């Protein structure tokens, strides 16, 4: 490890090993130094594959002087306690989303990070995808004129097979369901691309109400929503007026042959559409289209300023590597990290508001 590189450990060896590990190697400012998993057998298998030191004892991991920072890529239920221990040990953190199980936990992490002087990043990787960065630039430049409507459909089929086994994803209390998987990203996109969410009303539903147990011993109930329909009002950053902007959000993880991820922005002077129907890779395949008033829709050429220096077959690695680079720079230069815990908290507040709105049937002010 070079003296200038940030020594980073990874907790969680699914997404952590597949995406974060190659992203750490790809980022010149970081190097992976250790792995953690609570199951020693799985840990040792990963250590053998990667050649990295590992421990199933979290305190031992944090005590390793080579570990300056930690990526927490575990299922959501474990993140709060692991992040809390990491911050108390004075280590920097990069958290997968959702960052906690509720906004109370998320707020505690933000306050603790400030008290400890630790830099925390949230892996809202769409902020690091070139097409999304180009869209953000066009919106800020006033392409739409006065904004009139935002429509966001994210319709995936990843959970549409009723034979897919029951696990934590099926459990609302463990952070499962479409809100945590897609909604956490979607709310961050809206806050970043448009502005603060000021109110919402949500309808949540479960299409597949039970799934087979992994051991083949019967079925277990599913209570985490796999579909969410949400009406929002936002305060646009780039609007000349003070009027709220209406937005429609449709999320599903059980949409067979779903259209994928599509964001549509309509305004007084133009239209912008960003979308991908690629169900296999949620980063590769995005294209940006637009038109000004009186024109027809046409593809907008890619802005080379946002291009990756390198890409991988797995489209998730490049944006995660870019975001890790931002995090390492924020740590070394002691400057705020965006997206950080504040952005993670805002996303969690919106997810909590969806649960509250669905239970009450009422519109919720944020």
C-alpha positions in Angstrom: 0.0 0.0 0.0 1.3 3.4 -0.9 1.5 6.0 1.9 -0.9 8.2 0.0 -3.6 5.5 -0.4 -6.5 5.1 1.9 -6.6 1.7 3.5 -10.2 0.4 3.3 -11.9 -2.7 4.7 -15.1 -4.2 3.3 -17.9 -5.6 5.6 -20.3 -7.7 3.6 -19.1 -10.0 0.8 -21.9 -10.1 -1.7 -22.1 -6.7 -3.4 -19.0 -5.8 -1.4 -16.8 -8.4 -3.2 -18.4 -8.1 -6.6 -18.5 -4.4 -6.9 -16.7 -2.5 -4.1 -13.6 -4.6 -4.2 -12.7 -4.0 -7.9 -13.8 -0.4 -7.5 -11.3 0.1 -4.6 -8.5 -1.4 -6.8 -9.6 0.9 -9.7 -9.4 4.1 -7.6 -5.8 5.4 -7.3 -6.5 6.9 -3.9 -7.6 3.7 -2.2 -6.5 0.1 -1.6 -8.4 -2.8 0.0 -6.7 -4.1 3.2 -9.2 -6.4 4.9 -12.6 -8.2 4.8 -15.2 -8.9 7.4 -18.2 -11.4 7.4 -19.9 -12.8 10.5 -19.7 -16.4 9.0 -16.1 -17.5 9.2 -16.5 -20.1 6.4 -17.7 -17.5 3.9 -15.1 -15.1 5.1 -12.3 -17.6 4.5 -13.6 -18.5 1.0 -13.4 -14.8 0.1 -10.0 -14.4 1.7 -8.7 -17.3 -0.4 -10.2 -15.8 -3.6 -8.8 -12.3 -2.9 -5.6 -12.8 -1.0 -6.8 -10.3 1.7 -6.6 -10.6 5.4 -10.0 -11.0 7.1 -11.7 -11.4 10.5 -15.1 -12.5 11.6 -14.5 -10.5 14.8 -15.6 -6.9 14.1 -13.7 -5.4 17.0 -10.5 -7.1 15.7 -11.1 -5.7 12.2 -11.5 -2.1 13.6 -8.3 -2.6 15.7 -6.2 -3.3 12.6 -4.1 -0.1 12.1 -4.2 -0.6 8.3 -7.9 0.0 8.3 -8.5 3.7 8.0 -12.0 3.4 6.6 -14.7 0.8 6.1 -17.3 0.1 3.4 -20.4 -1.4 4.9 -22.2 -3.5 2.3 -24.2 -5.8 4.5 -28.0 -6.3 4.4 -29.7 -3.2 5.9 -30.5 -4.7 9.3 -26.9 -4.8 10.3 -25.7 -1.4 9.0 -26.7 0.9 11.9 -24.8 -1.0 14.6 -21.8 -1.7 12.4 -21.6 2.0 11.3 -22.0 3.1 14.9 -19.1 0.9 16.1 -16.9 2.1 13.2 -17.5 5.8 13.9 -16.8 5.3 17.6 -13.5 3.7 16.6 -12.7 6.9 14.6 -12.9 5.3 11.2 -14.4 6.8 8.1 -17.4 5.0 6.6 -19.0 4.4 3.2 -22.5 3.0 3.7 -24.7 1.2 1.2 -28.3 2.4 1.1 -30.6 2.5 2.8 -28.2 3.6 5.6 -30.5 2.4 8.4 -33.9 1.0 9.2 -35.5 4.4 10.1 -34.7 8.1 10.2 -34.0 8.0 13.9 -31.1 5.7 13.4 -29.9 7.7 10.4 -30.0 10.9 12.4 -27.9 9.3 15.2 -25.3 8.3 12.6 -25.1 11.8 11.2 -24.7 13.3 14.7 -22.1 10.7 15.7 -20.0 11.3 12.6 -20.0 15.0 13.2 -18.9 14.5 16.8 -16.2 12.0 15.8 -14.9 14.1 12.9 -15.4 11.2 10.5 -16.2 11.4 6.8 -19.1 9.3 5.7 -20.2 8.6 2.1 -23.4 7.0 0.9 -23.3 4.9 -2.2 -25.9 6.8 -4.2 -24.0 5.8 -7.3 -26.4 7.2 -9.8 -24.9 10.6 -9.0 -21.7 9.2 -10.6 -23.3 7.9 -13.8 -22.4 10.1 -16.8 -25.9 10.3 -18.2 -27.3 11.4 -14.9 -24.6 14.0 -14.4 -25.3 15.4 -17.9 -29.1 15.5 -17.1 -28.3 17.4 -13.8 -26.2 19.9 -15.8 -29.0 20.5 -18.3 -31.6 20.9 -15.6 -29.5 23.5 -13.8 -28.9 25.3 -17.0 -32.6 25.9 -17.4 -33.3 23.5 -20.4 -36.9 23.0 -19.3 -37.8 26.6 -18.6 -40.4 26.6 -15.8 -40.8 23.0 -14.7 -44.3 21.5 -14.9 -44.1 17.8 -14.2 -41.7 15.0 -13.3 -42.6 11.4 -14.0 -40.3 8.6 -12.7 -41.1 4.9 -13.6 -38.7 2.3 -12.2 -40.3 -1.0 -13.1 -38.1 -4.1 -12.6 -38.7 -7.8 -12.7 -36.0 -9.0 -10.3 -38.5 -10.3 -7.7 -41.3 -11.4 -10.1 -40.6 -15.1 -9.8 -42.8 -16.4 -6.9 -40.3 -19.3 -6.5 -37.5 -17.0 -5.5 -36.7 -17.9 -1.9 -37.8 -15.9 1.2 -35.0 -13.9 2.9 -34.5 -10.5 4.6 -35.7 -8.7 1.4 -39.2 -10.0 2.2 -39.2 -8.4 5.7 -40.1 -4.8 6.2 -38.5 -4.6 9.6 -35.2 -5.7 8.1 -35.2 -3.0 5.4 -36.5 -5.3 2.7 -38.8 -4.4 -0.2 -38.8 -2.0 -3.1 -38.6 1.1 -1.0 -35.1 0.3 0.3 -33.9 -1.3 -2.9 -35.1 1.3 -5.4 -36.9 4.0 -3.4 -33.8 5.0 -1.5 -32.1 5.8 -4.8 -35.2 7.4 -6.3 -35.7 9.8 -3.5 -32.0 10.8 -3.6 -32.3 11.4 -7.3 -35.2 13.7 -6.9 -33.5 15.7 -4.1 -30.4 16.0 -6.2 -31.8 16.6 -9.7 -34.8 18.7 -8.7 -34.9 19.8 -5.0 -36.3 19.0 -1.6 -39.3 16.8 -1.3 -41.8 18.8 0.7 -44.8 16.4 0.7 -45.8 13.0 -0.5 -48.6 10.5 -0.5 -47.9 6.8 -1.0 -49.7 3.6 -1.7 -47.7 0.4 -1.0 -48.6 -3.1 -1.9 -47.3 -6.7 -1.9 -48.1 -8.7 -5.0 -46.3 -11.9 -4.0 -47.5 -12.5 -0.5 -45.5 -15.6 0.4 -42.2 -17.2 -0.8 -40.7 -20.6 -0.3 -38.3 -21.1 2.6 -34.6 -21.6 1.5 -34.5 -25.0 3.1 -37.6 -26.1 1.2 -39.6 -26.4 4.4 -42.9 -24.6 3.5 -43.6 -20.9 2.8 -43.2 -17.7 4.8 -45.2 -14.5 4.6 -43.9 -11.4 2.8 -44.7 -8.0 4.3 -42.2 -5.8 2.5 -43.9 -3.9 -0.3 -42.8 -4.9 -3.8 -44.7 -2.1 -5.5 -45.0 1.6 -4.5 -47.0 4.4 -6.2 -46.1 7.8 -4.8 -47.2 11.4 -5.5 -44.8 14.1 -4.5 -44.4 17.8 -4.4 -40.8 19.2 -4.7 -39.2 22.6 -4.5 -37.0 22.9 -7.6 -33.5 24.3 -7.1 -33.5 25.8 -10.6 -37.0 27.2 -10.8 -37.5 31.0 -11.1 -40.8 30.8 -9.3 -41.5 29.6 -5.8 -44.2 27.1 -6.9 -44.0 23.4 -5.9 -43.4 20.9 -8.7 -45.6 17.8 -9.0 -43.9 14.5 -9.4 -45.2 10.9 -9.9 -43.1 7.9 -8.9 -43.9 4.3 -9.7 -41.6 1.6 -8.3 -41.8 -2.2 -8.7 -39.6 -5.2 -8.3 -42.2 -7.6 -9.7 -43.0 -6.0 -13.1 -42.6 -8.8 -15.6 -40.9 -7.3 -18.7 -41.0 -4.0 -17.0 -39.8 -0.9 -18.9 -36.8 -0.4 -16.6 -35.8 3.0 -15.3 -37.2 6.1 -16.9 -37.2 9.7 -15.8 -39.3 12.3 -17.7 -39.1 16.0 -17.1 -41.6 18.4 -18.7 -41.4 22.2 -18.7 -42.5 25.4 -20.4 -39.6 25.4 -22.8 -38.7 21.8 -23.3 -38.7 18.1 -22.3 -35.9 15.8 -21.1 -36.1 12.0 -20.9 -33.5 9.7 -19.4 -34.0 6.0 -19.5 -32.8 2.4 -19.9 -34.8 -0.8 -20.4 -31.7 -2.9 -19.5 -32.9 -5.2 -16.8 -29.6 -7.1 -16.5 -27.4 -4.1 -15.6 -28.9 -1.0 -14.0 -26.1 1.3 -15.1 -25.3 0.3 -18.7 -27.8 1.3 -21.3 -29.0 4.8 -20.2 -29.7 7.3 -23.0 -30.7 10.9 -22.8 -33.2 12.5 -25.1 -34.7 16.0 -25.3 -36.4 18.7 -27.3 -37.1 22.4 -27.0 -40.5 23.9 -27.6 -41.6 23.2 -31.2 -38.9 20.6 -31.9 -39.2 16.8 -32.0 -37.5 14.5 -29.5 -33.9 13.5 -30.4 -31.0 11.9 -28.7 -28.6 14.3 -26.9 -25.0 13.5 -27.6 -22.9 12.3 -24.6 -20.9 15.0 -22.9 -17.3 13.8 -22.9 -16.6 15.7 -19.6 -18.5 13.0 -17.7 -17.0 10.0 -19.5 -15.4 7.2 -17.5 -11.7 6.6 -17.9 -12.5 2.9 -17.8 -15.5 0.7 -17.8 -16.2 -2.9 -16.8 -18.7 -5.6 -18.0 -20.5 -5.0 -14.7 -21.7 -1.5 -15.1 -21.9 -0.9 -11.4 -18.1 -0.8 -10.8 -17.3 2.4 -12.7 -19.8 4.7 -10.9 -18.9 3.2 -7.5 -15.2 3.7 -8.2 -15.9 7.3 -9.1 -17.9 7.8 -5.9 -15.1 6.1 -3.8 -12.7 8.6 -5.4 -14.8 11.5 -4.2 -14.9 10.0 -0.7 -11.2 9.5 -0.5 -10.6 13.1 -1.7 -13.0 14.4 1.0 -11.2 12.4 3.7 -7.7 13.6 2.7 -8.8 17.2 2.2 -11.1 17.3 5.3 -14.0 18.6 3.3 -17.7 17.6 3.3 -18.7 14.5 1.4 -21.7 14.6 -1.0 -23.5 12.3 -1.1 -23.1 11.8 2.6 -25.1 11.1 5.7 -27.3 14.2 5.2 -28.4 12.9 1.8 -28.9 9.4 3.3 -31.0 10.9 6.1 -33.2 12.8 3.6 -33.8 9.6 1.6 -34.7 7.7 4.8 -37.1 10.5 5.9 -38.9 10.1 2.6 -39.1 6.3 2.9 -40.5 6.6 6.5 -43.0 9.1 5.2 -44.2 6.5 2.6 -44.8 4.0 5.3 -46.7 6.5 7.4 -48.8 7.7 4.4 -49.7 4.2 3.4 -50.9 3.4 6.9 -52.9 6.5 7.4 -54.0 7.1 3.8 -53.0 10.7 4.2 -50.6 13.1 2.6 -47.4 13.6 4.7 -45.4 16.8 5.0 -41.7 16.4 5.1 
